[in-house]
Every structure is written in C-alpha cells, then in structure tokens.
Amino acid sequence: MMTETPVVNRPADAPQMSASHPYPKRWTALAVMMLANFMNLLDVTIVNVALPSLQSELGATSSQIEWVVAGYVLVFALGLLPFGRLGDVRGKKQVFLVGVAAFTFASLLCGLAPDIGWLVVARLLQGAGAAVMTPQVLAIAQMMFPPKERAAAFSLFGLSAGLAAVSGPILGGWLIALDLFELGWRPIFLINIPVGIVTILLGWRLIPALAPKPGLRNDFGGIVLAAAAIFCIIFPLIEGRGFGWPLWCFVMLAMAVPLGVTFGLWERRQHRLKAPELLPVALMKNRNFVIGALMTATFFSTLPGFFLILAMFLQQGYGLTPLQSGMTTVPFSVGIFIASLISGRLGNIAPRIRVIVGVVMVAIGMGLLRSEIQTVGEIVDRMALLPWFLLSGLGMGIAIAPMFQLVLAGVPPQDAGGGSGALQAIQQVGSALGIAIVSEIFFSDLARNTAEGLSGKAAYAEGMSLGLIYNFVAYAIVLGAVLSMRTVTPASEKLERPLPIE
C-alpha cells in the first residue's frame, strides 16, 4: 500500500513499479492528473471570450488586456524547463500538488481582482502554477504505465486537449451569460477552485510518490539570461504603442541580441564544466532541431494573437455576446479535435508531407476567412465563417503532431527529454511573441482608423484583416523551414537496429 509520507524523507516507501508490476491505481491516478491538465488547457482558451468584458468592466487599456493573455503564456513558457527539473529533484508528486495548489490560489486571486493590475499579477502567478504542475504530468504517467499501455494513456492527453479547445469558448461564454451572482466574467476563474481542491485531495491519495533525484540542479544563470532576453522583446512590443514608441523601447529590443548571445555562451560554459544546462548545447548544435524549434515557435505564434483580436472584433466591433463569440470559434476547435482522432491513421504518411498539407490547409482557411471579414457589412454572418474555421482547425490538427515528430526525429536518445521540454517551452514563447505582434498591428490600426473618423465596425474589420497578414507571413516561413530541414532517421528507429559487432 502506498504511504502518504513524502518520499523525500522516506524514499524506501516509494512504490516499486516495473513493466511486470505496474502501479495498480495508474488509470485513476491518470484521470486525476488529466483533470489538472484539462483545467490548465481550459484556462488558456476560456479567457479569450472574456477579454472584451474584462476591458470594459476594469477600464483596461489594450496593452493591459494583452498582458492578461501574454503574461500567462510567457511565465508558463519560462517555467516549464526549470520546474520540470524541480520535479526530478524534489519528487514529482509533491511538486505537482504544489503546482495545482498555486494555480488554484492564483485563480481565486484572478476572480477577486478589483482592478486590471491585480488581474495581470494574478495571471502571472497562475502561469507559474501551470508551469509547476504541467511537466510532472507526462513524467509521472510515463513511469506509471508499462510500455504496452503508454500509447493508450498518452492518447488521452490529446483527447483532453481537444475537449478543452472545444469546450473552453462555449463554457466561457455560457458562464458570462449566466452572470452568476452578478459576478460577470469572474466565474471563468473561480470555477477552477473546486476543481483544484478535488485534484489535490484525490492526487494526494492516488498519485504514486516517486523517488526524487536530489543530486540534480537547475541552471539558474541560464534561466535569468533567457528570461531577460525574452522580456526585452515582449515588453516593448506590448507597451511601446502606449508610450508612443520612445527610444528605450528600441534599446530594449536591441538588448535582446547580446543577451541571447550571452545565453548561448553561458550554456557552452555549463556544458564544458558538466554543469546543468537549461538548453543543452547538443541541441543548439543540431541543425534540424534549431530550424525546427524556430519553425514551431513561428507556427504557434499565429493562434493566440488571432483569437485575442477575433474576440475584440466580434464583441466590441459587432456587439456579439461572449457566448455568441465563443460559439463562432467552436468549428476551429472541432477541426482540431477531429484531426487528433484521425492522426493515428495518418502515421504512415511522412511527417514532412503531413506538416506541409496541414499548414497549407490552415493558410487557405485563414485566407478565405479574411476574405469574408473584408466583405462583412453591418452584421457578421457567423455561418459564412464556419467552414473556414473548420478547415483551419483541421489543418492545425493535422500539422501539430508530425511537426513535433519531425523536429525531434534527429535528436539523440540521451537528449530526447531535454529536447522535448525545450521544444514545448519555445512553442509557448512563440505564442507570447505572436500575441504581442498581432495585437500591436490590430490596436495600432484600430487607433489610427478611429482617429481618421472611420466607423467602429469598419475600423475593427480592417484591423482584423490587417492582423491576419502576420499569419500568412508566418505560414510562409514555416513552409520554408520544413523544406530546408534534412531528412533523418528517427532516433527510435536507430535504437531498433542491431548494434555492429566490433
């Protein structure tokens, strides 16, 4: 029977798991961890439909609204690697439960926010909590399940991500429409509190306490340098418009270059001294991984900013309710969900081809969506947008899985864990960067059109149309990156070959 004593103090009490004797409560434990993972994924999508309500009630500026989304994503991205390592050092179960508790408490702070400054800080804390708990989920699952069951277990994560994408906009719009106890948008955060409490109670009883590895350490120098470089890019892009683009904005952007170079030199030093590396040097020397990581960041930079300005376009520009706005985007999530269900049947097709087909589908869908927006009049015909959202979602779902497969194919087995974690972190950094760039384009154009006397609806439509141009540039970069990557034999296939006899 599994003890409740923290394994850090009594490692001998940790349950013994192997392929022949897997953890008996593994499926119920997985359900608990997926509940926490679902809560995090839901929070990413649910907040978009609430942004116009937030801005109106709290009197927030456009840059402050951007921080509500980008701040969460940025802290989440920066915390994935170091907190993943912390789970190895302190014990994955304990760190997971601390992350859930932090996320739940931050959700309470979000729901009680009296002003936009409070909300932004609470969202930063929420992103940190998500970064603490998320890396532990897959790590614990991998150790709980024997190899023959892992594919089935991990497929449930894709299913939960699809469900979160579909249900987030609907649930967010529905909660705001209900206006429970006249709380307006606040229940979209407060709903996390009972979910978090249940997760902590069940997780403490059901999740196995895995032995930690106290000898491991974090690369704190790399963390500081990476955070500083990313902050120097994101902060001026979000705040520059509000301050009128003073000189210090351009100085900060320029400072990101030497900070990035310093980060690379620091990681080389860590490698030379055999010290902890935030981003292993072996990965930075891997041509396919570098190109693929930049490609992944670019690809994932297109969605968060798009959905942020779409919510503004539909609700503030055309007066749709949060529920109507959320329902409008559901076909996109349905497309991703359908693609995730059929992705296994596409496994025989080369990853490069699947990525190209998926990206082209997204680009066509977004292009036709932009054409509809450019011709919109006094009323938005949501049914006319439906097929293009669905096409874009299908393309996105088709491209995601093989994109990660393509990038990680040439990574040596000993770097697979670090490569996977680094790729997820880079993906989130790309999301934050996309929010900053697309929002800057949209709100700048909106302010200019409004100043020139263009009517509200027309101004929002033009800003939306202009913001979508970034997506087409990004998809062109992604296609170019895919075509420039070398064809390599996946590391897993190399391991299956017989070793040469010396």
C-alpha positions in Angstrom: 0.0 0.0 0.0 1.3 3.4 -0.9 2.4 5.6 2.0 1.3 9.2 2.4 4.7 10.1 3.8 6.6 12.4 1.5 9.1 10.4 -0.4 11.8 13.0 0.1 12.0 11.9 3.7 11.5 8.2 3.3 12.5 7.1 -0.2 12.2 3.4 0.7 8.4 3.9 0.9 8.1 4.7 -2.8 6.0 2.2 -4.7 8.0 -0.3 -6.8 6.9 -0.2 -10.4 8.0 -2.1 -13.4 6.7 -3.5 -16.7 5.7 -6.7 -14.9 4.3 -5.0 -11.8 2.8 -1.6 -12.9 1.2 0.7 -10.4 -2.3 -0.7 -9.7 -4.1 2.7 -9.4 -2.5 4.1 -12.6 -5.7 4.7 -14.5 -7.4 6.6 -11.7 -4.2 8.5 -11.0 -4.0 9.4 -14.6 -7.7 10.7 -14.5 -6.7 13.0 -11.6 -3.7 14.4 -13.4 -5.7 14.8 -16.6 -8.2 16.8 -14.6 -5.5 19.3 -13.6 -4.1 19.3 -17.2 -7.6 19.9 -18.5 -8.0 22.8 -16.1 -4.8 24.4 -17.4 -5.7 23.9 -21.1 -9.2 25.2 -20.5 -7.9 28.4 -18.9 -5.9 29.2 -22.0 -9.0 29.1 -24.3 -11.7 30.2 -21.9 -10.2 33.6 -21.2 -10.3 34.8 -24.8 -14.1 35.2 -24.9 -14.0 37.3 -21.6 -11.4 39.8 -22.8 -13.9 42.5 -24.0 -15.9 42.2 -20.8 -12.7 42.4 -18.7 -11.6 45.5 -20.6 -15.0 47.2 -20.2 -15.5 46.5 -16.5 -11.9 47.1 -15.3 -11.3 50.1 -17.7 -8.2 48.4 -19.0 -6.0 49.6 -21.9 -5.3 47.5 -24.9 -1.8 46.7 -23.7 -3.1 45.7 -20.3 -5.5 43.3 -21.9 -2.6 41.9 -23.9 -0.7 41.2 -20.6 -3.7 39.2 -19.3 -3.0 36.7 -22.1 0.7 37.1 -22.9 1.8 37.3 -19.3 0.3 34.0 -18.5 1.8 32.3 -21.6 5.2 33.9 -21.0 5.6 32.8 -17.4 4.3 29.4 -18.3 7.0 29.1 -21.0 9.8 30.3 -18.9 8.9 27.9 -16.0 8.5 24.7 -18.0 12.1 23.6 -18.0 13.3 24.7 -14.5 10.1 23.4 -12.8 10.3 20.2 -14.8 13.8 19.7 -13.3 12.5 20.7 -9.9 10.1 17.7 -10.0 13.1 15.4 -10.6 14.9 16.9 -7.6 12.1 17.2 -5.1 9.7 14.5 -6.1 7.2 14.7 -9.0 4.1 14.1 -6.9 4.9 16.8 -4.3 5.8 19.4 -7.0 2.7 18.5 -9.0 0.4 19.1 -6.0 2.2 22.3 -5.1 1.6 23.5 -8.7 -2.1 22.6 -8.5 -2.4 24.5 -5.2 -0.6 27.5 -6.6 -2.8 27.5 -9.8 -5.9 27.2 -7.7 -4.9 30.1 -5.4 -4.0 32.3 -8.3 -7.4 31.5 -9.9 -9.0 32.8 -6.7 -6.9 36.0 -7.0 -8.0 36.4 -10.6 -11.7 36.0 -9.7 -11.4 38.6 -6.9 -9.4 41.1 -8.9 -10.6 44.7 -8.2 -8.5 46.2 -11.0 -6.5 45.3 -14.1 -3.2 45.5 -12.3 -4.2 42.9 -9.7 -5.6 40.7 -12.5 -2.3 40.8 -14.5 -0.2 39.9 -11.5 -2.7 37.1 -10.6 -2.4 35.8 -14.2 1.4 35.7 -13.9 1.1 33.7 -10.7 -1.4 31.4 -12.5 1.1 30.8 -15.3 3.7 30.0 -12.8 1.4 27.4 -11.1 0.7 25.9 -14.5 4.4 25.6 -15.2 5.0 23.8 -11.9 2.3 21.2 -12.4 2.3 20.6 -16.2 5.8 19.0 -16.7 5.1 16.5 -13.9 2.0 15.0 -15.6 3.7 13.3 -18.5 6.7 12.4 -16.4 4.6 10.6 -13.8 2.4 8.9 -16.5 5.5 7.6 -18.2 6.7 6.0 -15.0 3.2 4.6 -14.0 2.4 2.8 -17.3 4.3 -0.2 -18.8 5.4 0.3 -22.4 2.5 -1.6 -23.9 -0.1 0.8 -22.2 1.7 4.1 -22.8 0.3 4.8 -26.3 -3.3 4.4 -25.0 -2.5 6.5 -21.9 -0.8 9.3 -23.9 -3.6 9.4 -26.5 -5.9 10.5 -23.7 -3.9 13.7 -23.3 -4.5 14.6 -27.0 -8.2 13.8 -26.4 -8.3 16.1 -23.3 -6.6 18.9 -25.2 -9.2 18.6 -28.0 -12.0 18.7 -25.5 -10.5 21.7 -23.7 -10.2 23.5 -27.0 -13.8 22.8 -27.9 -15.4 23.4 -24.5 -13.4 26.5 -23.5 -15.1 29.1 -25.7 -18.5 27.6 -25.0 -18.1 27.3 -21.3 -16.6 30.8 -21.0 -19.4 32.4 -23.0 -22.0 30.4 -21.0 -20.6 31.4 -17.6 -20.5 35.1 -18.5 -24.0 34.9 -20.0 -25.3 33.3 -16.8 -23.9 36.2 -14.8 -23.9 34.1 -11.6 -24.5 36.2 -8.5 -23.8 39.2 -10.8 -20.1 38.3 -11.0 -19.9 38.8 -14.8 -16.6 37.3 -16.1 -15.2 36.2 -12.7 -16.6 32.7 -12.7 -14.3 31.7 -15.6 -11.5 31.8 -13.0 -13.5 30.9 -9.9 -14.6 27.6 -11.4 -11.0 26.4 -11.1 -11.2 26.5 -7.2 -13.4 23.4 -6.7 -11.6 21.5 -9.5 -8.3 22.3 -7.9 -9.3 21.3 -4.4 -10.7 17.9 -5.7 -7.5 17.4 -7.7 -5.3 18.0 -4.6 -7.3 15.7 -2.4 -7.5 12.8 -4.9 -4.0 13.3 -6.1 -2.6 13.0 -2.6 -4.3 9.6 -2.2 -3.9 8.2 -5.7 -0.7 9.5 -7.4 2.4 7.4 -6.6 5.2 9.0 -4.7 8.2 8.6 -7.0 11.7 8.7 -5.6 13.4 12.1 -6.2 17.0 12.6 -7.6 18.5 15.1 -5.1 21.8 15.3 -7.0 20.2 17.2 -9.9 20.4 21.0 -10.0 18.8 23.8 -12.1 20.7 26.2 -14.4 19.7 29.4 -12.7 22.1 31.5 -14.7 20.5 30.2 -18.0 17.0 30.9 -16.6 17.9 34.5 -15.8 19.5 35.2 -19.1 16.7 33.5 -21.1 14.0 35.4 -19.2 15.8 38.7 -19.7 16.3 38.2 -23.4 12.6 37.3 -23.9 11.4 40.1 -21.7 13.4 42.6 -23.7 11.4 41.5 -26.8 7.9 41.1 -25.4 7.7 44.1 -23.1 8.4 46.9 -25.7 6.2 45.2 -28.3 3.2 45.3 -25.9 3.9 48.6 -24.2 5.6 50.6 -26.9 2.4 51.8 -28.5 1.0 53.1 -25.2 4.2 55.1 -24.6 4.5 56.4 -28.2 7.5 54.2 -29.0 10.2 56.1 -27.2 13.9 55.4 -27.6 14.1 53.0 -24.7 11.7 50.6 -26.5 14.2 50.2 -29.3 17.1 49.9 -26.9 15.3 47.0 -25.1 14.7 45.3 -28.4 18.4 45.7 -29.4 19.5 44.4 -25.9 17.8 41.1 -26.7 20.6 40.2 -29.1 23.6 40.5 -26.7 21.5 38.8 -24.0 20.8 35.9 -26.4 24.4 35.6 -27.3 25.4 35.7 -23.7 22.9 32.9 -23.0 24.5 30.8 -25.7 28.0 31.4 -24.3 26.7 30.6 -20.8 25.2 27.3 -21.9 28.6 26.4 -23.6 30.3 27.1 -20.3 27.9 24.9 -18.4 28.5 22.2 -20.9 32.2 22.5 -20.6 32.0 22.3 -16.8 29.5 19.4 -17.0 27.1 21.7 -15.0 23.2 21.8 -15.5 22.1 23.2 -18.9 18.8 24.9 -19.4 19.1 24.3 -23.2 21.6 21.5 -23.9 24.5 22.6 -26.2 24.0 19.4 -28.2 20.5 20.7 -29.2 21.9 24.1 -30.1 24.4 22.3 -32.4 21.6 20.2 -34.0 20.7 21.9 -37.3 17.3 20.3 -37.6 16.4 21.0 -34.0 17.3 24.7 -34.3 15.4 25.2 -37.5 12.5 23.1 -36.2 12.3 25.0 -32.9 12.1 28.3 -34.7 9.5 26.8 -37.1 7.4 25.6 -34.2 7.6 28.9 -32.4 6.5 30.7 -35.6 3.7 28.3 -36.3 2.3 28.5 -32.7 2.7 32.3 -32.7 -0.3 32.7 -35.1 -3.2 31.4 -33.0 -3.2 33.2 -29.6 -3.0 36.7 -31.1 -5.6 35.8 -33.7 -8.1 34.6 -31.1 -7.4 37.7 -29.0 -8.2 40.2 -31.8 -11.1 38.0 -33.0 -12.8 38.3 -29.7 -12.4 42.1 -29.9 -13.7 42.2 -33.4 -16.8 40.1 -32.7 -17.8 41.6 -29.3 -16.6 45.2 -29.4 -16.8 45.7 -33.1 -20.1 43.9 -33.9 -21.7 43.6 -30.5 -21.9 39.8 -30.2 -22.3 38.4 -26.7 -19.4 36.3 -25.2 -21.4 33.2 -25.7 -22.1 34.0 -29.4 -18.4 34.9 -29.8 -17.4 31.6 -28.3 -19.8 29.6 -30.4 -18.4 31.2 -33.5 -14.9 29.8 -32.9 -16.1 26.3 -32.0 -15.7 24.9 -35.6 -12.0 25.6 -35.3 -11.7 23.6 -32.1 -13.9 20.8 -33.6 -11.5 20.7 -36.6 -8.5 20.2 -34.3 -10.5 17.5 -32.3 -11.4 15.6 -35.5 -7.8 15.8 -36.7 -6.5 14.4 -33.4 -8.9 11.5 -33.6 -7.7 10.5 -37.1 -4.0 11.4 -36.7 -3.2 7.7 -35.9 -4.4 6.6 -39.3 -2.1 9.2 -41.0 1.0 7.7 -39.3 2.2 6.0 -42.5 2.5 9.3 -44.3 5.8 11.1 -43.9 5.8 13.8 -41.2 7.2 16.4 -43.6 4.2 15.9 -46.0 1.7 16.0 -43.2 3.1 19.3 -41.9 3.1 20.8 -45.4 -0.5 19.7 -46.0 -1.7 20.9 -42.6 0.0 24.3 -42.9 -1.4 24.8 -46.4 -4.9 24.0 -45.2 -4.6 26.5 -42.3 -3.3 29.2 -44.7 -6.2 28.6 -47.1 -8.8 28.6 -44.3 -7.4 31.8 -42.8 -7.2 33.4 -46.3 -10.9 32.6 -47.0 -11.8 33.8 -43.5 -10.0 37.1 -44.2 -12.0 37.4 -47.5 -15.2 37.0 -45.6 -14.1 39.6 -43.0 -13.2 42.1 -45.7 -16.7 41.9 -47.2 -18.6 42.0 -43.9 -21.3 44.7 -43.6 -23.4 45.8 -40.7 -23.9 42.2 -39.5 -21.5 39.3 -39.2 -22.8 36.2 -40.9 -21.3 33.6 -38.5 -22.4 30.7 -40.6 -20.4 32.1 -43.5 -17.3 31.9 -41.3 -18.0 28.3 -40.1 -16.4 26.3 -43.0 -13.2 28.3 -43.0 -12.8 27.9 -39.2 -13.3 24.2 -39.6 -10.8 24.0 -42.4 -8.2 25.9 -40.4 -8.8 23.7 -37.4 -8.4 20.5 -39.4 -5.1 21.8 -40.9 -3.8 22.8 -37.5 -4.7 19.4 -36.0 -3.0 17.6 -38.9 0.2 19.6 -38.7 0.9 19.6 -34.9 1.8 16.0 -34.2 4.1 15.4 -37.2 5.7 18.8 -36.6 7.0 17.7 -33.2 7.9 14.3 -34.6 9.9 16.0 -37.4 11.8 18.3 -35.1 12.7 15.6 -32.6 13.5 12.9 -35.1 17.2 13.6 -35.2 17.7 14.3 -31.5 19.9 11.6 -29.9 18.1 9.4 -27.3 20.1 10.9 -24.4 18.8 14.4 -25.3 15.2 13.4 -26.1 13.8 14.5 -22.7 15.6 17.9 -22.8 14.7 18.4 -26.5 11.0 17.7 -25.9 10.9 20.1 -22.9 12.8 22.8 -24.7 10.5 22.5 -27.7 7.4 22.9 -25.6 9.0 26.0 -23.9 10.0 27.5 -27.2 6.4 26.9 -28.5 5.0 28.9 -25.6 7.5 31.7 -26.1 6.3 31.8 -29.8 2.7 32.1 -28.5 3.6 35.1 -26.3 5.5 36.8 -29.1 2.6 36.3 -31.5 0.2 37.9 -29.1 2.5 40.9 -28.8 3.0 41.3 -32.6 -0.6 40.6 -33.8 -2.1 42.8 -31.0 0.3 45.6 -31.9 -0.8 45.5 -35.5 -4.5 45.3 -34.7 -4.7 48.0 -31.9 -2.4 50.4 -33.8 -4.5 50.2 -36.9 -7.7 50.5 -34.8 -6.5 53.7 -33.2 -5.4 55.2 -36.5 -8.7 54.4 -38.2 -10.7 55.7 -35.3 -8.7 58.9 -35.3 -9.4 59.3 -39.0 -13.1 59.0 -38.4 -13.7 55.5 -39.8 -16.8 54.0 -38.3 -16.4 51.5 -35.5 -17.4 48.3 -37.3 -15.3 49.1 -40.4 -12.3 50.0 -38.2 -12.5 46.7 -36.4 -12.9 44.8 -39.7 -9.9 46.5 -41.2 -7.8 45.9 -38.1 -8.8 42.2 -38.1 -7.9 41.9 -41.8 -4.5 43.5 -41.3 -3.7 41.4 -38.3 -4.3 38.3 -40.3 -1.5 39.2 -42.7 1.0 38.3 -40.0 -0.4 34.7 -40.1 0.3 34.4 -43.8 3.9 35.6 -43.4 4.3 33.1 -40.5 3.0 30.2 -42.5 5.3 31.0 -45.4 8.2 30.9 -43.0 7.1 27.6 -41.6 6.8 26.0 -45.1 10.3 27.3 -46.0 11.7 25.9 -42.7 10.1 22.5 -43.4 11.6 22.2 -46.8 15.0 23.2 -45.6 15.2 20.5 -42.9 17.2 17.5 -43.6 15.6 14.0 -43.8 16.9 12.0 -40.8 16.2 8.6 -39.4 14.3 8.9 -36.1 16.4 8.1 -33.1 13.8 5.5 -32.0 14.3 3.6 -35.3 18.1 3.8 -34.9 17.8 2.1 -31.5 15.9 -0.8 -33.0 18.7 -1.7 -35.4 21.3 -4.3 -34.3 24.5 -2.9 -32.9 27.6 -3.5 -35.0 30.0 -6.2 -33.7 33.4 -4.9 -33.0 
